[in-house]
Each structure stands twice: as C-alpha cells, then as structure tokens.
Amino acid sequence: MKKITKKQSEEFNKKVTDVILKNSFMEADESLPYQFVKDTRFGVVRIALQSQQGSEIYSIYSRFDNVEKALTIFNCNKFTGKYNFHVSDAQECLGMFEFFLYELEHFGKSNEN
C-alpha cells in the first residue's frame, strides 16, 4: 500500500471538515483532542481529525459521551464510546462517515412523538 501524502491528507481532512460543519457540528474548545461537537438524540458526539500523512489508512475519530444511549444503535466501544473509521480508501472512509452522520440524524425519527 502507498503512504498517504501531505496533500492527500489535507484534501481528505478538508472534505471531512466540510461534511462535519454541514451537519451542524460546532467547533470545540481547541484544548480538547476532539475538534468538533454536537448534541444529538444519542447524547453528545465528538469528532477529531488528525494528519493522515505517512499512514496507509484514512481515519476519522468519533466518541459518544453517553455510551448507553449510543449502544442502542451504534456498535461503539462499550467502555469509551469510541466509534472510529479506519479505511485505506479515502472515498470509502468518507462515505462510511457520511452514512454514520445520516443515521445519527435520522435513526428513530419516525418513532418519535
């Protein structure tokens, strides 16, 4: 596998950031490891991006603050609430993440009163 270049990493992170902001996430306190945050029906969700440069996989890191609520639909880590994406193809990684954001927003809406 080829290593991800700085340019590829920057382009990927820009696309992901655009998607994050279009989905109403807010920029978090810069002192936190997670740069974006949103309160959802599954509790607060945090998202972080790092440089992909030198790696062979693209990564998007997310974490639920309320693990119990998240586990009702998402297969996140039952101890930490982490729900990360690690894929060798940038477009596939972004697509999986976009589907996660769709589920985060729309899952269970038809069951609400």
MMTF fields as JSON, N, C-alpha, C and O atoms, coordinates in Angstrom:
{
  "mmtfVersion": "1.0.0",
  "mmtfProducer": "UNKNOWN",
  "numBonds": 451,
  "numAtoms": 452,
  "numGroups": 113,
  "numChains": 1,
  "numModels": 1,
  "chainsPerModel": [1],
  "groupsPerChain": [113],
  "chainIdList": ["A"],
  "bondAtomList": [4, 2, 8, 6, 12, 10, 16, 14, 20, 18, 24, 22, 28, 26, 32, 30, 36, 34, 40, 38, 44, 42, 48, 46, 52, 50, 56, 54, 60, 58, 64, 62, 68, 66, 72, 70, 76, 74, 80, 78, 84, 82, 88, 86, 92, 90, 96, 94, 100, 98, 104, 102, 108, 106, 112, 110, 116, 114, 120, 118, 124, 122, 128, 126, 132, 130, 136, 134, 140, 138, 144, 142, 148, 146, 152, 150, 156, 154, 160, 158, 164, 162, 168, 166, 172, 170, 176, 174, 180, 178, 184, 182, 188, 186, 192, 190, 196, 194, 200, 198, 204, 202, 208, 206, 212, 210, 216, 214, 220, 218, 224, 222, 228, 226, 232, 230, 236, 234, 240, 238, 244, 242, 248, 246, 252, 250, 256, 254, 260, 258, 264, 262, 268, 266, 272, 270, 276, 274, 280, 278, 284, 282, 288, 286, 292, 290, 296, 294, 300, 298, 304, 302, 308, 306, 312, 310, 316, 314, 320, 318, 324, 322, 328, 326, 332, 330, 336, 334, 340, 338, 344, 342, 348, 346, 352, 350, 356, 354, 360, 358, 364, 362, 368, 366, 372, 370, 376, 374, 380, 378, 384, 382, 388, 386, 392, 390, 396, 394, 400, 398, 404, 402, 408, 406, 412, 410, 416, 414, 420, 418, 424, 422, 428, 426, 432, 430, 436, 434, 440, 438, 444, 442, 448, 446],
  "bondOrderList": [1, 1, 1, 1, 1, 1, 1, 1, 1, 1, 1, 1, 1, 1, 1, 1, 1, 1, 1, 1, 1, 1, 1, 1, 1, 1, 1, 1, 1, 1, 1, 1, 1, 1, 1, 1, 1, 1, 1, 1, 1, 1, 1, 1, 1, 1, 1, 1, 1, 1, 1, 1, 1, 1, 1, 1, 1, 1, 1, 1, 1, 1, 1, 1, 1, 1, 1, 1, 1, 1, 1, 1, 1, 1, 1, 1, 1, 1, 1, 1, 1, 1, 1, 1, 1, 1, 1, 1, 1, 1, 1, 1, 1, 1, 1, 1, 1, 1, 1, 1, 1, 1, 1, 1, 1, 1, 1, 1, 1, 1, 1, 1],
  "groupList": [{"groupName": "MET", "atomNameList": ["N", "CA", "C", "O"], "elementList": ["N", "C", "C", "O"], "formalChargeList": [0, 0, 0, 0], "bondAtomList": [1, 0, 2, 1, 3, 2], "bondOrderList": [1, 1, 2], "singleLetterCode": "M", "chemCompType": "L-PEPTIDE LINKING"}, {"groupName": "LYS", "atomNameList": ["N", "CA", "C", "O"], "elementList": ["N", "C", "C", "O"], "formalChargeList": [0, 0, 0, 0], "bondAtomList": [1, 0, 2, 1, 3, 2], "bondOrderList": [1, 1, 2], "singleLetterCode": "K", "chemCompType": "L-PEPTIDE LINKING"}, {"groupName": "ILE", "atomNameList": ["N", "CA", "C", "O"], "elementList": ["N", "C", "C", "O"], "formalChargeList": [0, 0, 0, 0], "bondAtomList": [1, 0, 2, 1, 3, 2], "bondOrderList": [1, 1, 2], "singleLetterCode": "I", "chemCompType": "L-PEPTIDE LINKING"}, {"groupName": "THR", "atomNameList": ["N", "CA", "C", "O"], "elementList": ["N", "C", "C", "O"], "formalChargeList": [0, 0, 0, 0], "bondAtomList": [1, 0, 2, 1, 3, 2], "bondOrderList": [1, 1, 2], "singleLetterCode": "T", "chemCompType": "L-PEPTIDE LINKING"}, {"groupName": "GLN", "atomNameList": ["N", "CA", "C", "O"], "elementList": ["N", "C", "C", "O"], "formalChargeList": [0, 0, 0, 0], "bondAtomList": [1, 0, 2, 1, 3, 2], "bondOrderList": [1, 1, 2], "singleLetterCode": "Q", "chemCompType": "L-PEPTIDE LINKING"}, {"groupName": "SER", "atomNameList": ["N", "CA", "C", "O"], "elementList": ["N", "C", "C", "O"], "formalChargeList": [0, 0, 0, 0], "bondAtomList": [1, 0, 2, 1, 3, 2], "bondOrderList": [1, 1, 2], "singleLetterCode": "S", "chemCompType": "L-PEPTIDE LINKING"}, {"groupName": "GLU", "atomNameList": ["N", "CA", "C", "O"], "elementList": ["N", "C", "C", "O"], "formalChargeList": [0, 0, 0, 0], "bondAtomList": [1, 0, 2, 1, 3, 2], "bondOrderList": [1, 1, 2], "singleLetterCode": "E", "chemCompType": "L-PEPTIDE LINKING"}, {"groupName": "PHE", "atomNameList": ["N", "CA", "C", "O"], "elementList": ["N", "C", "C", "O"], "formalChargeList": [0, 0, 0, 0], "bondAtomList": [1, 0, 2, 1, 3, 2], "bondOrderList": [1, 1, 2], "singleLetterCode": "F", "chemCompType": "L-PEPTIDE LINKING"}, {"groupName": "ASN", "atomNameList": ["N", "CA", "C", "O"], "elementList": ["N", "C", "C", "O"], "formalChargeList": [0, 0, 0, 0], "bondAtomList": [1, 0, 2, 1, 3, 2], "bondOrderList": [1, 1, 2], "singleLetterCode": "N", "chemCompType": "L-PEPTIDE LINKING"}, {"groupName": "VAL", "atomNameList": ["N", "CA", "C", "O"], "elementList": ["N", "C", "C", "O"], "formalChargeList": [0, 0, 0, 0], "bondAtomList": [1, 0, 2, 1, 3, 2], "bondOrderList": [1, 1, 2], "singleLetterCode": "V", "chemCompType": "L-PEPTIDE LINKING"}, {"groupName": "ASP", "atomNameList": ["N", "CA", "C", "O"], "elementList": ["N", "C", "C", "O"], "formalChargeList": [0, 0, 0, 0], "bondAtomList": [1, 0, 2, 1, 3, 2], "bondOrderList": [1, 1, 2], "singleLetterCode": "D", "chemCompType": "L-PEPTIDE LINKING"}, {"groupName": "LEU", "atomNameList": ["N", "CA", "C", "O"], "elementList": ["N", "C", "C", "O"], "formalChargeList": [0, 0, 0, 0], "bondAtomList": [1, 0, 2, 1, 3, 2], "bondOrderList": [1, 1, 2], "singleLetterCode": "L", "chemCompType": "L-PEPTIDE LINKING"}, {"groupName": "ALA", "atomNameList": ["N", "CA", "C", "O"], "elementList": ["N", "C", "C", "O"], "formalChargeList": [0, 0, 0, 0], "bondAtomList": [1, 0, 2, 1, 3, 2], "bondOrderList": [1, 1, 2], "singleLetterCode": "A", "chemCompType": "L-PEPTIDE LINKING"}, {"groupName": "PRO", "atomNameList": ["N", "CA", "C", "O"], "elementList": ["N", "C", "C", "O"], "formalChargeList": [0, 0, 0, 0], "bondAtomList": [1, 0, 2, 1, 3, 2], "bondOrderList": [1, 1, 2], "singleLetterCode": "P", "chemCompType": "L-PEPTIDE LINKING"}, {"groupName": "TYR", "atomNameList": ["N", "CA", "C", "O"], "elementList": ["N", "C", "C", "O"], "formalChargeList": [0, 0, 0, 0], "bondAtomList": [1, 0, 2, 1, 3, 2], "bondOrderList": [1, 1, 2], "singleLetterCode": "Y", "chemCompType": "L-PEPTIDE LINKING"}, {"groupName": "ARG", "atomNameList": ["N", "CA", "C", "O"], "elementList": ["N", "C", "C", "O"], "formalChargeList": [0, 0, 0, 0], "bondAtomList": [1, 0, 2, 1, 3, 2], "bondOrderList": [1, 1, 2], "singleLetterCode": "R", "chemCompType": "L-PEPTIDE LINKING"}, {"groupName": "GLY", "atomNameList": ["N", "CA", "C", "O"], "elementList": ["N", "C", "C", "O"], "formalChargeList": [0, 0, 0, 0], "bondAtomList": [1, 0, 2, 1, 3, 2], "bondOrderList": [1, 1, 2], "singleLetterCode": "G", "chemCompType": "PEPTIDE LINKING"}, {"groupName": "CYS", "atomNameList": ["N", "CA", "C", "O"], "elementList": ["N", "C", "C", "O"], "formalChargeList": [0, 0, 0, 0], "bondAtomList": [1, 0, 2, 1, 3, 2], "bondOrderList": [1, 1, 2], "singleLetterCode": "C", "chemCompType": "L-PEPTIDE LINKING"}, {"groupName": "HIS", "atomNameList": ["N", "CA", "C", "O"], "elementList": ["N", "C", "C", "O"], "formalChargeList": [0, 0, 0, 0], "bondAtomList": [1, 0, 2, 1, 3, 2], "bondOrderList": [1, 1, 2], "singleLetterCode": "H", "chemCompType": "L-PEPTIDE LINKING"}],
  "groupTypeList": [0, 1, 1, 2, 3, 1, 1, 4, 5, 6, 6, 7, 8, 1, 1, 9, 3, 10, 9, 2, 11, 1, 8, 5, 7, 0, 6, 12, 10, 6, 5, 11, 13, 14, 4, 7, 9, 1, 10, 3, 15, 7, 16, 9, 9, 15, 2, 12, 11, 4, 5, 4, 4, 16, 5, 6, 2, 14, 5, 2, 14, 5, 15, 7, 10, 8, 9, 6, 1, 12, 11, 3, 2, 7, 8, 17, 8, 1, 7, 3, 16, 1, 14, 8, 7, 18, 9, 5, 10, 12, 4, 6, 17, 11, 16, 0, 7, 6, 7, 7, 11, 14, 6, 11, 6, 18, 7, 16, 1, 5, 8, 6, 8],
  "groupIdList": [1, 2, 3, 4, 5, 6, 7, 8, 9, 10, 11, 12, 13, 14, 15, 16, 17, 18, 19, 20, 21, 22, 23, 24, 25, 26, 27, 28, 29, 30, 31, 32, 33, 34, 35, 36, 37, 38, 39, 40, 41, 42, 43, 44, 45, 46, 47, 48, 49, 50, 51, 52, 53, 54, 55, 56, 57, 58, 59, 60, 61, 62, 63, 64, 65, 66, 67, 68, 69, 70, 71, 72, 73, 74, 75, 76, 77, 78, 79, 80, 81, 82, 83, 84, 85, 86, 87, 88, 89, 90, 91, 92, 93, 94, 95, 96, 97, 98, 99, 100, 101, 102, 103, 104, 105, 106, 107, 108, 109, 110, 111, 112, 113],
  "secStructList": [7, 7, 7, 7, 7, 2, 2, 2, 2, 2, 2, 2, 2, 2, 2, 2, 2, 2, 2, 2, 2, 2, 6, 6, 7, 3, 3, 7, 7, 6, 6, 1, 1, 7, 7, 3, 3, 3, 3, 3, 6, 6, 3, 3, 3, 3, 3, 3, 7, 7, 7, 7, 6, 6, 7, 1, 1, 3, 3, 3, 3, 3, 3, 3, 1, 7, 2, 2, 2, 2, 6, 6, 6, 7, 7, 7, 7, 6, 6, 6, 7, 5, 7, 7, 3, 3, 3, 1, 1, 2, 2, 2, 2, 2, 2, 2, 2, 2, 2, 2, 2, 2, 2, 2, 2, 2, 6, 6, 4, 4, 4, 7, 7],
  "xCoordList": [0.835, 0.0, 0.874, 1.962, 0.377, 1.105, 0.822, -0.266, 1.82, 1.671, 0.897, 1.044, 0.091, -0.699, 0.215, 0.987, 0.123, 0.942, 0.303, -0.862, 1.083, 0.569, -0.61, -1.62, -0.49, -1.561, -2.829, -3.925, -2.693, -3.853, -4.519, -5.746, -3.718, -4.239, -5.003, -6.104, -4.423, -5.074, -6.391, -7.382, -6.405, -7.628, -8.711, -9.875, -8.323, -9.278, -9.842, -11.058, -8.981, -9.449, -10.329, -11.26, -10.059, -10.909, -12.298, -13.302, -12.363, -13.667, -14.449, -15.646, -13.772, -14.44, -14.923, -16.044, -14.088, -14.481, -15.704, -16.613, -15.747, -16.92, -18.179, -19.229, -18.078, -19.23, -19.642, -20.832, -18.683, -18.961, -19.72, -20.739, -19.231, -19.856, -21.225, -22.12, -21.404, -22.718, -23.737, -24.943, -23.266, -24.147, -24.297, -24.582, -24.102, -24.389, -23.507, -23.91, -22.324, -21.39, -20.759, -20.607, -20.398, -19.754, -18.273, -17.887, -17.462, -16.051, -15.921, -16.507, -15.148, -14.988, -13.801, -13.035, -13.665, -12.534, -11.241, -11.086, -10.323, -9.08, -8.214, -7.317, -8.462, -7.65, -8.077, -7.375, -9.201, -9.685, -9.112, -8.812, -8.959, -8.475, -9.517, -9.164, -10.772, -11.829, -12.165, -12.502, -12.072, -12.248, -13.7, -14.002, -14.611, -15.999, -16.925, -16.615, -18.073, -19.004, -20.44, -20.716, -21.354, -22.775, -23.585, -23.255, -24.663, -25.588, -26.645, -27.308, -26.81, -27.731, -28.702, -28.602, -29.634, -30.569, -29.837, -30.401, -28.597, -27.783, -26.77, -25.825, -26.966, -26.05, -25.013, -25.09, -24.054, -23.011, -22.079, -21.635, -21.794, -20.865, -19.703, -19.899, -18.507, -17.291, -16.555, -16.532, -15.95, -15.227, -13.846, -13.682, -12.865, -11.494, -10.895, -11.182, -10.061, -9.275, -7.814, -7.459, -6.978, -5.537, -4.928, -5.6, -3.662, -2.975, -2.894, -2.6, -3.156, -3.079, -1.698, -1.372, -0.905, 0.382, 1.264, 1.471, 1.78, 2.67, 1.955, 2.582, 0.651, -0.133, -0.582, -0.431, -1.126, -1.7, -3.229, -3.895, -3.769, -5.229, -5.684, -4.947, -6.912, -7.567, -8.381, -8.996, -8.378, -9.068, -9.906, -9.521, -11.07, -11.942, -12.289, -12.728, -12.091, -12.311, -13.578, -13.768, -14.438, -15.616, -15.821, -15.342, -16.543, -16.789, -18.118, -18.427, -18.886, -20.143, -19.878, -19.196, -20.422, -20.302, -21.231, -20.87, -22.426, -23.4, -23.361, -24.079, -22.529, -22.299, -23.569, -23.849, -24.336, -25.567, -26.542, -27.084, -26.762, -27.655, -27.094, -27.833, -25.814, -25.187, -25.303, -25.522, -25.159, -25.207, -26.584, -26.718, -27.614, -28.941, -28.978, -29.862, -28.049, -27.992, -26.575, -26.366, -25.613, -24.247, -23.399, -23.551, -22.517, -21.625, -20.327, -19.234, -20.481, -19.306, -18.647, -19.212, -17.465, -16.77, -17.606, -17.95, -17.933, -18.849, -18.238, -18.954, -16.94, -16.279, -15.969, -16.104, -15.548, -15.096, -16.052, -15.952, -16.981, -17.888, -17.246, -17.845, -16.046, -15.369, -16.022, -16.398, -16.145, -16.728, -15.922, -16.272, -14.844, -13.88, -13.979, -14.532, -13.436, -13.422, -11.972, -11.254, -11.54, -10.173, -10.263, -10.546, -10.024, -10.199, -9.059, -8.604, -8.605, -7.489, -7.878, -7.013, -9.169, -9.651, -10.346, -11.291, -9.874, -10.406, -11.9, -12.646, -12.343, -13.754, -14.645, -15.741, -14.168, -14.933, -15.039, -16.099, -13.946, -13.948, -14.943, -15.732, -14.898, -15.82, -17.26, -18.145, -17.506, -18.857, -19.398, -20.558, -18.576, -18.993, -19.311, -20.285, -18.492, -18.706, -19.996, -20.755, -20.246, -21.482, -22.705, -23.718, -22.629, -23.745, -23.951, -25.088, -22.863, -22.934, -23.654, -24.528, -23.293, -23.94, -25.422, -26.245, -25.763, -27.169, -27.932, -29.008, -27.373, -28.02, -28.141, -29.165, -27.112, -27.098, -28.258, -28.876, -28.545, -29.597, -30.987, -31.96, -31.091, -32.407, -32.905, -34.104, -32.038, -32.484, -33.472, -33.203, -34.62, -35.615, -36.556, -37.467, -36.374, -37.262, -38.713, -39.619, -38.945, -40.323, -41.009, -42.235, -40.226, -40.798, -41.03, -41.569, -40.629, -40.792, -42.221, -42.92, -42.635, -43.986, -43.93, -44.958],
  "yCoordList": [-1.19, 0.0, 1.245, 1.269, 2.252, 3.524, 4.349, 4.303, 5.088, 6.015, 7.253, 7.696, 7.791, 8.984, 10.202, 10.374, 11.041, 12.249, 13.367, 13.287, 14.401, 15.565, 16.173, 16.525, 16.299, 16.877, 16.027, 16.568, 14.714, 13.832, 13.949, 13.969, 14.024, 14.159, 15.47, 15.488, 16.557, 17.865, 17.897, 18.442, 17.315, 17.28, 16.449, 16.848, 15.301, 14.449, 15.175, 15.208, 15.753, 16.442, 17.634, 17.934, 18.32, 19.434, 18.93, 19.516, 17.853, 17.278, 16.837, 17.104, 16.165, 15.688, 16.869, 16.852, 17.88, 19.068, 19.73, 20.134, 19.85, 20.426, 19.631, 20.211, 18.313, 17.45, 17.625, 17.717, 17.671, 17.84, 19.145, 19.151, 20.241, 21.545, 21.634, 22.293, 20.98, 20.957, 20.162, 20.314, 19.323, 18.523, 19.132, 18.429, 20.434, 21.238, 20.927, 21.179, 20.391, 20.251, 21.611, 22.418, 21.853, 23.104, 22.829, 21.719, 23.848, 23.708, 23.714, 24.557, 22.766, 22.611, 23.425, 23.974, 23.492, 24.147, 23.537, 22.315, 24.377, 23.907, 23.083, 22.371, 23.164, 22.396, 20.923, 20.095, 20.607, 19.228, 18.465, 19.063, 17.144, 16.374, 16.269, 16.015, 16.461, 16.412, 17.83, 18.673, 18.098, 19.456, 19.86, 21.049, 18.869, 19.167, 18.457, 17.371, 19.084, 18.527, 18.834, 19.869, 17.916, 18.122, 17.32, 16.175, 17.941, 17.248, 16.586, 17.267, 15.28, 14.527, 13.741, 13.784, 13.028, 12.184, 11.055, 10.429, 10.789, 9.762, 10.384, 9.72, 11.629, 12.345, 13.109, 13.184, 13.669, 14.466, 13.544, 12.507, 13.958, 13.247, 14.184, 15.359, 13.656, 14.434, 13.811, 12.589, 14.66, 14.179, 14.824, 16.009, 14.018, 14.511, 14.049, 12.955, 14.9, 14.576, 14.791, 15.691, 13.958, 14.104, 14.022, 13.664, 14.354, 14.213, 12.738, 11.892, 12.439, 11.071, 10.808, 9.676, 11.863, 11.785, 10.668, 10.561, 9.835, 8.753, 7.467, 6.412, 7.544, 6.356, 5.677, 6.235, 4.492, 3.802, 3.785, 3.284, 4.337, 4.38, 5.798, 6.587, 6.086, 7.34, 7.078, 6.022, 8.04, 7.85, 9.065, 10.213, 8.766, 9.773, 9.215, 8.071, 10.02, 9.572, 10.211, 11.424, 9.391, 9.942, 9.227, 8.113, 9.898, 9.345, 9.87, 11.056, 8.973, 9.327, 9.539, 8.735, 10.631, 10.85, 9.907, 9.415, 9.657, 8.786, 7.414, 7.169, 6.549, 5.249, 4.408, 3.739, 4.429, 3.621, 3.99, 3.109, 5.272, 5.707, 5.318, 4.85, 5.506, 5.202, 3.721, 3.354, 2.876, 1.429, 0.931, -0.217, 1.775, 1.35, 1.17, 0.476, 1.772, 1.603, 1.421, 0.681, 2.079, 2.055, 1.034, 0.853, 0.377, -0.611, 0.07, -0.295, 1.058, 1.785, 0.979, -0.001, 1.393, 0.75, 0.91, 2.03, -0.195, -0.147, 0.488, 0.78, 0.704, 1.334, 2.806, 3.63, 3.138, 4.502, 5.305, 6.53, 4.636, 5.326, 5.662, 6.372, 5.171, 5.479, 4.735, 3.568, 5.453, 4.893, 5.486, 6.534, 4.802, 5.353, 4.703, 3.614, 5.388, 4.928, 4.86, 5.857, 3.689, 3.481, 2.674, 1.476, 3.33, 2.69, 3.117, 4.259, 2.208, 2.519, 3.407, 4.033, 3.47, 4.292, 5.541, 5.437, 6.711, 7.973, 8.124, 8.517, 7.818, 7.995, 7.039, 7.404, 5.819, 4.837, 5.268, 5.144, 5.769, 6.246, 7.394, 7.413, 8.34, 9.476, 9.005, 9.495, 8.066, 7.539, 6.854, 7.051, 6.061, 5.4, 6.439, 6.301, 7.467, 8.527, 9.289, 9.601, 9.588, 10.287, 9.451, 9.997, 8.141, 7.266, 7.288, 7.303, 7.29, 7.419, 8.714, 8.703, 9.818, 11.094, 11.066, 11.637, 10.407, 10.259, 9.476, 9.893, 8.35, 7.551, 8.349, 8.288, 9.085, 9.899, 10.888, 11.131, 11.454, 12.464, 11.858, 12.388, 10.756, 10.28, 9.004, 8.727, 8.222, 6.968, 7.21, 7.982, 6.542, 6.639, 7.816, 7.935, 8.695, 9.861, 9.468, 10.109, 8.406, 8.011, 7.452, 7.354, 7.085, 6.548, 7.617, 7.327, 8.847, 9.916, 10.438, 10.369, 10.956, 11.56, 13.022, 13.699],
  "zCoordList": [0.0, 0.0, 0.0, 0.575, -0.646, -0.693, 0.556, 1.131, 0.943, 2.073, 1.607, 0.468, 2.485, 2.204, 2.247, 3.19, 1.229, 1.173, 1.99, 2.381, 2.237, 2.966, 2.209, 2.817, 0.89, 0.078, 0.147, 0.294, 0.044, 0.132, 1.504, 1.602, 2.549, 3.903, 4.065, 4.615, 3.589, 3.699, 2.926, 3.411, 1.728, 0.922, 1.619, 1.662, 2.159, 2.872, 4.085, 4.273, 4.906, 6.11, 5.777, 6.525, 4.675, 4.264, 3.877, 4.281, 3.103, 2.718, 3.946, 4.058, 4.863, 6.078, 6.92, 7.427, 7.067, 7.833, 7.216, 7.942, 5.901, 5.225, 5.549, 5.827, 5.513, 5.825, 7.289, 7.591, 8.178, 9.603, 9.844, 10.534, 9.282, 9.502, 8.84, 9.368, 7.688, 7.029, 7.84, 7.64, 8.743, 9.595, 10.987, 11.957, 11.07, 12.272, 13.479, 14.615, 13.256, 14.361, 14.614, 13.697, 15.848, 16.233, 16.484, 16.85, 16.282, 16.607, 18.125, 18.804, 18.65, 20.092, 20.58, 19.787, 21.871, 22.515, 21.982, 21.967, 21.549, 20.938, 21.887, 21.434, 23.181, 24.125, 24.182, 24.763, 23.592, 23.585, 22.395, 21.362, 22.532, 21.382, 20.26, 19.109, 20.587, 19.581, 19.153, 19.985, 17.832, 17.325, 17.092, 16.994, 17.002, 16.682, 17.654, 18.143, 17.932, 18.909, 18.496, 17.89, 18.834, 18.56, 19.563, 19.872, 20.073, 20.957, 20.079, 19.298, 20.194, 19.357, 20.234, 21.46, 19.622, 20.364, 21.087, 21.984, 20.708, 21.352, 22.317, 22.743, 22.652, 23.522, 22.718, 21.492, 23.414, 22.772, 21.985, 22.479, 20.734, 19.873, 19.584, 19.275, 19.687, 19.432, 18.256, 18.105, 17.42, 16.24, 16.192, 16.48, 15.822, 15.686, 14.374, 13.888, 13.811, 12.622, 12.955, 13.715, 12.379, 12.521, 11.133, 10.166, 11.048, 9.778, 9.408, 10.252, 8.145, 7.642, 7.026, 6.668, 6.912, 6.216, 6.771, 7.98, 5.859, 6.24, 6.597, 6.695, 6.791, 7.106, 5.817, 4.73, 5.938, 4.79, 4.856, 3.95, 5.939, 6.091, 6.438, 7.029, 6.053, 6.404, 7.669, 7.813, 8.576, 9.844, 10.208, 9.983, 10.78, 11.389, 12.764, 12.885, 13.79, 15.158, 15.715, 15.614, 16.301, 16.964, 18.291, 18.504, 19.172, 20.505, 21.031, 20.915, 21.602, 22.256, 23.736, 24.371, 24.292, 25.733, 26.504, 27.573, 25.962, 26.612, 25.927, 24.958, 26.438, 25.806, 25.789, 24.794, 26.865, 26.929, 25.812, 25.145, 25.608, 24.524, 23.164, 22.298, 22.975, 21.687, 21.361, 20.207, 22.36, 22.138, 21.718, 21.294, 21.827, 21.373, 19.865, 19.362, 19.123, 17.667, 17.135, 16.174, 17.741, 17.223, 17.967, 19.175, 17.253, 17.834, 18.274, 17.842, 19.136, 19.628, 20.744, 21.232, 21.137, 22.238, 23.503, 23.881, 24.158, 25.298, 26.543, 27.501, 26.543, 27.687, 27.445, 28.349, 26.212, 25.927, 25.06, 25.007, 24.379, 23.463, 22.13, 21.322, 21.884, 20.619, 19.462, 19.575, 18.338, 17.118, 15.965, 15.421, 15.604, 14.658, 13.288, 13.133, 12.311, 10.927, 10.462, 10.522, 10.001, 9.528, 8.238, 8.269, 7.104, 5.803, 4.88, 4.938, 4.038, 3.143, 1.967, 1.355, 1.643, 0.531, 1.085, 1.867, 0.676, 1.208, 0.945, 1.842, -0.264, -0.611, 0.173, 0.598, 0.358, 1.133, 2.598, 3.211, 3.146, 4.53, 4.692, 5.636, 3.771, 3.822, 3.67, 4.371, 2.768, 2.572, 3.818, 4.181, 4.468, 5.713, 6.783, 7.523, 6.858, 7.837, 7.544, 8.462, 6.278, 5.91, 6.259, 6.696, 6.076, 6.45, 7.964, 8.436, 8.722, 10.183, 10.568, 11.435, 9.932, 10.241, 9.883, 10.598, 8.785, 8.39, 9.467, 9.897, 9.895, 10.945, 12.235, 12.915, 12.565, 13.775, 13.777, 14.813, 12.614, 12.492, 12.325, 12.862, 11.59, 11.17, 11.831, 11.777, 12.451, 13.022, 14.149, 15.069, 14.07, 15.124, 15.021, 15.841, 14.045, 13.94, 13.714, 14.246, 12.92, 12.64, 13.889, 13.927, 14.911, 16.14, 17.198, 18.266, 16.909, 17.907, 17.898, 16.887, 19.039, 19.129, 18.809, 18.831]
}
